[in-house]
């Protein structure tokens, strides 16, 4: 996994000792309300530890899930994902062949531009790594994430039901041929 840096952030691999932060982040309804179908909150530290293990074991040359850490002070602020997005269909959902970018930030760090800054770095990394296309999907009501999509250069494609067995707003960026 490649560590990425921006002006204010370090995007690094998740470590086992980050489990308390992961639990705090994903146990909050205001964070989880737009994640999953149906959304549900994390309820215990064992779930956080398992999530970190899964993120560390992705086994893909470009896909990763980064811990977003502030350079000033060293606090963890959120998660930045670049991963396979599942296609709608029978459960369990299967990979669609597309790569998804996504972000989940702690409410203490909302509204400060961190999601845009981190997502722009990961999108640049994805395109520089040769991925042909990156998509982002949001719940129709998640206007904050839709604004981040537009700020980092993803183009709104309208609504789709192609992913997650859910109606989503679709954003995408296609690399140069």
N, C-alpha and C positions, 0 to 999 in steps of 0.2 A: 504494500500500500504506500502510495506516495504522500508525503506530508506536503501540504500547501500552505502558503502564507499570503496574507493581504496586509494592507496598511495597519489594521487593528486586530487581526485575527490569526490564529494558528489552527489549521484543520489537520488533525492527527488521528492516529488509530485509537479506538476505544481500549481502555485498560480495565482489568477486573476491578480495580479500586474505584472506578467511576460508577459502580452500580447504585450507590445512594442517589447520585444525581439522576441517573436514568429512571429510577423508581419515582423520584420527585417529579420529573418532567412528565412521564407517561401516566402518572396516577391523577393528573389534573384533567378534569372534564373540559375546561376551556382549551386545552391543548388537543385532547383526543376527539372532540366533538365532530371534527371533519375527517378523521382517520379511521379507515376500516368500514366494513359493511357487514354487520352493524358496528358502529363505534363502541369501544369498551375501554375502560381504564385499567391500568396495571394495578395489581393489588398486593404484590409482595416482592421482596428482594430476590427471591429465586427466579422470578420472571425476568427481572432486570439482568441478572447474571446470565441467564439463558440467551436473552436478546444480544448481550455483548458477545457471547461466544459465537452466535450466528453471524453477527456483523464481522467478526474477526476471521471467520472461516468461509468467506464468500468464494474464494478460489477462482477469481476472474482477473485477467490482466489489467482491466481498466475499472470495472465496477468496484465500488467501495462505499462504506458508510463511515463518515468522519465525525469525530467529536469536535465541536467548534468551541475554541477556548480563546478568551480575551488575552491579548498580549499584555495589556496593562492590568495587573492584578491576578491574572491566571485563572479567573473563574470560568467554569464551563457555562456556555450560553445556550447550546442546542446541538442539533444533529443535522448533517447534510448528507443526503443519499444520492447515489448514482447506481442504479440497479435495474435488473430485468423487471419489466412491468407485466403482471399476469393478464392474460386475455380473459374476457368474459366467457362463460360456458359452464360446463359441469364442474362440480366440486370434487376434489380439490382443484383450484384454478391452476392452469398450466401457463408457462411462459409464452408471451406473444411474439417474441423476437425483437421487440423494441426496448430501448433503454429509457428509463424514467429518472428525472431529477426531482428531488423533493427536499423539504426542510421542515423541521419541527423545532421551535425555540421556546425557551422558558418565558412565561409572561413578564418576568422582571426585565427581559431584554427586548421586548416588542417595541416597535416604533423608533428604533435607533439606527436603522439601516444595516444591521448585522446580517439579516437574511439575504438581502440584496447583495451585499459585499461577498458573503461566503458562496452564494449560488453563482454569482458571476465568475468567481475563481474556478469553481467546479465545472461550470459549463465550458469555460475556455480550455480547461484540462481535457474534458471529454472530446471537444472538437480537435484539439491539438493531438490527441491520441488516435485520431482517425475514425471515431464513431460516425457513421453516416447520418444519424438522426438522433436527437434527444427530444423526448416528450415530457410534458408535465400535465397532470390532471388535478383539478380541484373540484371540490363540491361547488355547485352553483352559488351557494350563499357565502363562500369563502372569498370575499372580495379582497382581503388583505393579501392573500397568496396570489391572486390574479394580478394584482398590481406589481408584485415582485416578478412574476413571469414576464410582464411587459417591460419592466425596467431592465431586465437582463437580456432582452432581445428575442425572447420566444414570441412566436406569432400565434394569436388566437385563431383557432380553426372552427370554433362553434362547439356545440354539445355533441357528445358521443356516448355510446353504451358499449364500446369495444373493450373496456378494461374494468376489472374488479366487480363485474356484475352490478354496475351502478351507472347512473346518468352523471356524467362529469363534463366540466368545461375542459376542452383540449387545447393545449399550447404546444408548439413544436418549433424546432430549429433543425434545418437540414444542412449538412456540411457541403463543401464544394466538391464537385465530382473529380 
